[in-house]
Amino acid sequence: MPYRGRFAPSPTGPLHFGSLAAAIGSCLDARAAGGSWLLRIEDVDTPRMVEGAAEAMLRTLERLGFAWDGAVEYQSRRTAHYLAAFERLKLAGRVFACACSRREVADSGLGPDGAPRYPGTCRRGLAPGRQARAWRLQVEPGQVCFDDDLQGRICQDLAAEVGDFVVLRADGCFAYQLAAVVDDAAQGVTHVVRGADLIDSTPRQIFLQQQLGLPRPAYLHLPAAVNAAGEKLSKQTRAAAIDGQRPQAALLAALKFLGQQPPQALAEAALDDVWRWAIMHWNRDALPRCRSAAAPAGY
């Protein structure tokens, strides 16, 4: 099956170095394999979206020399597809209404990783006087495992570590897990290359794929870029925006972060030459086998 990769950023702010590393890693992996590379804007979480951020991201990617195949996909325009998948789960008896607030879930217990674990409070129906807030997917005991192409064997017992997870939120938005799974299948994505900050989401997405009868892509989780305090680069940690006026410098920094070894002469080369070298010399074996790494100075 021909390689189809994708980059799927959330427009919650400007493109920062962590997103750039994921973008170039996913793009080069696809191009080096002779495959296609798609661009999807994951704006399903509408309360978190920033006005104009998607357009700004696209402009920055273009200035950096990225070229994607086909039209840009926007999750905000695909609600009907998520609803159809949700109705399939509902018809199969796999989802249930939940009245619990985030505070109630947080107070009920934690999983092995310290994150809140849903204890199954509403699995058998809502308590008298309680109204549904969200809809959750019922999980099963036992490990969900996959072999990550960089990080190795990853296993998670959803029942013990996560609990039944939300697929339709209290605010009416479909959850990221459901939207990503539906879209990857619809776009024929065969390889998901993204930051390791999302690796813990993968078992939930695989479980959803199983429930919906969707194909499982191959996964490769790149190191997530963190700041000096060890925090993932994001809008919340005030990550600096990528300077689209210095594309060669940004691309070379991202390549080095991913363990590639671009010659210093490329700093003065034409942008097309940087991309040509990067595709020809893309080396999966050189990728750092860690879940996070410090972003270079200045980013």
N, C-alpha and C positions, 0 to 999 in steps of 0.2 A: 504494500500500500504506500503511495507517495507520501513523503513527509509533509505535514501541515502543522506549523507552529503558530504561536500567537503571543502578543503582548497585550495585557489587559489592565491598564492603570485606572485608578479611581481619581477623578478630578476634584480632589479636596484641597488642592493648592498647586503651586507651580511644580514642574518637573525637577526633582532633586537627584542627587548622586545615586542614591539607592535605587530609584526607579530607572535611571540611566543604565546602571550595571545590569539590571534585569532585562532591560530592552535590548541592549547590545548582545548579551549572552543568548537570549532567545532568538534574536535575528541571525546572528552568526551561526548558531547551531543549525538553523533551518537552511540558510544559504549554502553553508559548507556541505550539506547533505543533498544539495540540488533541489530543495523543497520550497514551498511557499510559506509566506509569513504574513499573518493577519494582524489587524489592529482593532481592538475592541475597547470601547470606553465603558467602564463598569460604574455607571451612575444610577444603579438601582436603589442605593441608599440615599434617597433624595434629601433628607434633612442635613446630611453631611456635605453635600455638594456646594462648591463655591462658584458663583456666577462668573462665567468667562474662563474658568480654569481649563476646561476641555479644549477650547480653541487655542489657548496659550500653550498648552502641552503639544498640540499638533504643530503649531508654528515652530516651537523649539525643536521638535523631532525633525522637521523638514530642514531647518538650518543646520542640524547636525548631520544631514545626509541620509537619514533613514528613508527607505522607500518600501511601502507595504503593498500587498496584493489585494485588489478589489476595494470596495467601499468600506469606510470605517463603520463598524457596528456600534449601536448605542443601546445599552440595556434598557434605558428608560422608554424605548419604543417597542419593547418585546414583552410587555406585561401579559398579553394574551397567551403567550407560549408558556410562561411560568404558571399561569392559572390552569392551563390544560394539564400540565404535569402534576400540579397540586391536586386537581380533581381526580386524576388517576390514582394517586396515593390514597386519597380519601375514599374512593370507591373500593379500593383493595383493603380498607380498614387499617392502613398503616399510620395514619395521623389522628391526633386527638386534640380537642380544645383544652387550653390551659389558662387558669385564672391567676397564676402566680406572678407576682411582680419580680423585678430583678433583685430587689432587696430580700425578698422572701427566699429566692433561690440561693443568693449569696449567704444567707444566714443558716441555710439548711445543711451545708457541708461542702467540703472541697475535695477535688480529685487529687491523685498523686502528684500532679504538677502544680498544685496550689490554686488552680482555677476553680470557680464554682462548678459544682456537679449537680445536675438536676436529679432529685431523689424519686421522681415518679409520682408526685403528689396527686396529679389529676388524671393519671392513666385510666382509672376505672370510673371516671366521671367527675363532674364539678361538685364541690361541696354545696349544700343548700345556701342560697343567698349569694353565691359567687357567680360572676359573669366572665365569659371567655375573653381573654386578652390576646393570646397568640395561639398558633397551632404548632404542635411538635410532632416530629417523626419518632415513632417508637423503635428503639434499637433492641438488639438481642445480645445476650452474653456471648463471649468469645472474641478472639482477636481478629481484627481486620489488618492484613499485612500487605505490603507491596515492596518491591525492590527498586529503590531510587537509584538512578543511574550515576549519582555522585555520592550520596550519603549512605548508600547501602540498604540493608534490610530494616524496614520500619514497621513496627506493630503497635496497635493500640486496641485496648478493650474498651469499646465505646460505652458499654453499660457501666463499667467500673470507673472509667476515667472522665466521661463526659455526661452520660445520661441521655435521655431523649432530648433531641435538639430542635431548635426553632426553625421552621421552614416558611412560616408566614407570621410576621411580627405584629405586635399590638398596634402599631401605627399604620398598618395596612401594606407595608412594603414587604416584598418577598425577600427572604434571607439570601445573603451572598452565596451560601453553599448550593442552594437550589438553582439560582440563576446561572452560576458558573458551570454547573454540570449540564444543564439544559443547553446552554450556548455552545459549550465545547462539542457536544454531540451534533448540534444543528450545523455547526461550521465544519464538521469533519476533522476536528483537531486530533492529530495522532500523537503529538509530543507537547507536553506542558513543561516549559523551562521558566522558572520563576524564583523569587527569593525564598530562602529557607524559613523566613518568618511565617510562611504559609504552610509549612510542612505538616503541622498538627491538624490542619484542616483537611488534608488529603484523605485520611481514613473515613471521615464523614462523607466526603464527596464520592469515594469508592462505594460506600454503603448505599448512597443515593443512586448511583449508577446501577447497582445490583437490583434495587427495588423498582427502578424504572425500565430495566432491560436495556440500558445504554452501554455502548462500548467503553472500555477503560483505556485511556491514552497512556503512553509511557511518561514517567515523571523524572525530572532532574531539578533539584533544588539548589540554587546557587547560594553562596554566603550572603547573608543580609548585611548591608553596610550600617555600622553603628558609629556614634560620635564618641568623643573622648570619655564621656561618662558611661559608655556601654549601652546607650539608648539607641534603638532603631531610628534611623533618619525618617522624619515625618514632619508634617505641619505642626504637630503638637510639640516636637522637640526643636522647632524653629530651624529646620534644615534649609540651607541656602539654595536658592534657585540656580539651575544650571545656566551659565552664560552662553547663550546661543551665538554670541558674536565671536567666541573663541572655540569653534567646534573641534579643531584638531587637538587642542589641549585637553578638552573634556573627554574626547574619545580615547586618547592615549592613557589618561588616568584610569578610565574604566577598564581598558584592556589589561593594564598592569594589575589592577585590583583583582581581576579574574585569572591572574597567573600567566597571562600571555606576555611575550617579550618583544614588543615592537621596538625597532631600531630608533634611536634618538633623532635620526635624520627625518623621520616622518613628521616631526614637530613643524618643519618648514615645508612639508610636501602639500600638494593639492589634496583637497578633501576626498576626491575620487580615488587617489592613490592610497590614502589611509584605509579606505574601505576595501580596496582591492587586496591590499596586504593582509588585512584582518581576516577576510574570507579565506584566502589561500592558506593562511597559517593558523587557522583556528585549531586549537589543541585541547580536546576534552581532558586528556590525561594530565594537563598542567593546572586544571582548576583546583583551587584550595578545597580540601575535604573537611570543611568546617561549616558550622551553621551561621556564624557571624564573623565579621572582620572589620577592623577600623577603616573608616573612609580616609582617603589621603588628605593631607593638610590643605585647607582652603575650601573643603567641601563639607 
